[in-house]
Amino acid sequence: MSTWSAVAIVAVVGLMTYSMRAVAIVSLADREVPAWAERALRSVGPAVLAALTVNLAAGGEGGPSMEIAEVLALVAAGGAALWRKNLLVSLAAGMITLWVVSAFV
């Protein structure tokens, strides 16, 4: 596959993805979202982060493949999530811990 073919494929897929999201946003722009949908959407961020965390912890190559920096970041993010019950605070705690520990290890 040539470079231009790959660029064209990425551009087309990107435009398709963007247009699908834009249609959903534009079609719902002047409508009120039901309360049950808002409650469900509040859980999307934590669910996605939990899925990514489990994927990282379980590993995709036959077993766990986490380093000490990642384990400590996971513990820090989990502690912050239990303490503050805020997605952004737990994300920040985990990332800062990961960066600091990675700098010293």
Secondary structure, DSSP 4 states (H G I P E B T S, - for coil): --HHHHHHHHHHHHHHHHHHHHHHHHHTTTSPPPHHHHHHHTTHHHHHHHHHHHHHHH-SSSS----HHHHHHHHHHHHHHHHH--HHHHHHHHHHHHHHHHHH-
